[in-house]
Amino acid sequence: MALMADNMGLLAVICCVLLYLTVRATLQFKQYVINGILAAGMVVCSLAVINHLGFDPLSAYVGFEADTKFLSTLGNRNTLAAYIALLLPFGMTFFMVSKQWKSKIYYGIFCFIGFLGMTAADSDSAYLVTGIMFLVSLLLAKETEEGFYLITLVSVYSVAELLFVLLRKIRGKESCLYLHGGLPEMLLDIRINLVLLVITLILLLTGYMLWKQKKDAKVFWKWFRIVILSVTAVFAAGLVIFMIYVNVAWTKHEAKEQLGALYSYLYFSNTWGTKRLRIWRAALEIYMRMSIPKKLIGVGPAGFYFASQTYLSAEELAAFANEGQLIDAHNEYLQYLVTYGMIGVVLFIGYVTSAIRSILKVGKEKREILAFAMAGIAFLVQAVVNNAHIYIDPLAFVLLAMGMSFVNEEKLV
């Protein structure tokens, strides 16, 4: 069984590498390819929303009670969240930079359905990655026009959230899948989304009035970026300081009492990140107990479960007994650290970041190519809290390969 799992893991990696090399060498930048990838994303997200509302057109739940862990054709909600977190920034960037109206409308429809799918997934990671990618888009928005389309995307997001709440009320909460609470349910609050919608509409109206009066909106956009990024930086710094204080000064009981619903986000106990912190600690413990050669090259593809059985004691494994077997790290970097070693992790990060840098360089002039860099950045961000998946990694490699193919074309011109 161990050998079979390792061979399947190795086969998947070999296929990803061959796929990347083939696409990079042969596939040109074609609009219909992009549209096809986004169309598939719309199907997946639409089905996730339909499943969430209690409908089962593909008979996926026949034979067992519907479980909120399973959605759409991707099954596990974490896999769906990783898929959305990878593809949604890709489509968002095309909407922001595209010059053709027909294409922009298509990308806008994709983003709207993608936001609905993200909400249906009910996953912290999808919201966090998408929020980070909004900020990255703000940094990359070169022209004022791109900035206002980015603001438009925020309004599209708020409308999608409001529609999702309405659909749940029409369908009846008892017929819909259960919401787990936490960040996704907080952000579904009607008041938050109404305020967000009003603010974005005011900003868009301001931009329209400046354009109508033939005034330069560059100064407006410049200061808007400075204010938003500054506020975000101050908030992030304050949050980090507060988290350090909470974890140093408060006991677990005090943190639960004072923080309420925010406890699972701000206090680092074993239950942090839906119990990810416990798994990450176990992954690091496995790595520390490996021999020096294995620290360098790992235990082999798909070998995390077998490494846990080898390097953790029966008492340590018993801590995971009630939650199933310890089969992966829920963190792609830690997963690769155990399976491919330090060399594998360095090569993995180096490959992705070098591809992103090359694409960003060309994207200064060829704006649509930025979408492939955004997909790469989103891939690296979501990898912090998600596993390596056969549904996600090949798609990420294909998108990066398409971006690099375009970079190669530009170098030959």
C-alpha positions, 0 to 999 in steps of 0.5 A: 500500500505504501509503495502504491501510494508513493508511485501514484504521488510520483506519477502525479508530480511527473505529469505536472512537470510534463504538463508545465513543460508542454504548455510552456513550449507549445500553447500560445495566448488564446482567448478561447483557452482563457474563456474555457478555463473560466467557464469550467470555474463557473460550472463548479461554483454554480454547482456549489451554490446549488448544492448549498441550497439543498439541491442535488442535480448530480445525485452526489448525496444519494445513499448518505446524508448530505454533509457540509464537507462536500460541495460541487464536483470537487467534493471536500470544501477545502479543495473547493476553497483552494480552487476558488482561491486560485481561479477567482484572482485570475478572473478578477485581474482580467476584469480589471485590465481588459480593454474589450467590453465583451470580454470584460462583461464575461469576466464580470459574470465569472467574478460574480458567480465566483464570489457566490461559489466562495460564499457557498464554500463557507471557508475561511481560507477562500475569504482570506486569500481573496481579500489579500488578492484584492490588496495585491490588485490594488498595488498592481493597478497601474491606471486610474481606469483599472482602479475604478474597475477594481472598486467595481469588483468590490461592489460586485462582491457585496451584491453577491453576498447580499444575493446569497443571503436572499437565496438562503432566506427564500429556500429556507435555512433548514433546507440549506447546508449548515454555515460553520460560523466564523469569518465567512458568516461574519462577512455575510452580515447584511449591514456590512455588505450594504455599507460596502456597496454604498461606499463603493457606489459613492467612489464610482460616482465620484470617478464618473463625475470627474470623468464627466467634468473632464478632470484628471482622476489620477490624483484621486486614485493615487490618494485612494490607494495611499489611504487604503494601503496605509489603513491596511498596514496600520490595521495589520500591525495593530492586529499582530501586536494585539495577537502577541499580547493576547497569547502572552498575557491571557490564559486560554480561558480568559481568551475564550471569555474575552474574544468570543467568536474571534478566539479561534482566530486570535489565540494560538491553541491546538484548535487554531485554524480548525485544528491546523496548528496541532497538525503543523506542530506534528509535521514539524516534529516529524521533520525534526526526527527525520535523518539528515539525508531525509531532511534534504530530500524527504520521504518521497511523494505521497509519503506524509501519512507513512512518515507520521506512522514512522516518526510519531509515537502511538501517544502522539498519533492518538491525539488525532484518533477522533479526527481521522488519520494524520494523512496530510499537513494542511499546509503545502510547504510543510507537506513538501518539507516532509515528502520532498525535503528542504531541497524540494521546498526551495525548488518549489518556492523558487520555481513559482516565484521566478515564474511570477517575477518574469510574468510581472515584468512583462505585465508592466506593458502587457497588462492581461498577462498579470492574471497569470502572475496573480494566479501564481501569487494566489497559489502561494498564499492558499498553500499556507492553509491548504493541502497539495491537491491533484485538483489544484496543483496541475491547474496552477502549473498550467496557468503559470506555464501559459504565462511563461509561454506568453513571456517567451513570445514577447522575448522572441518579438 
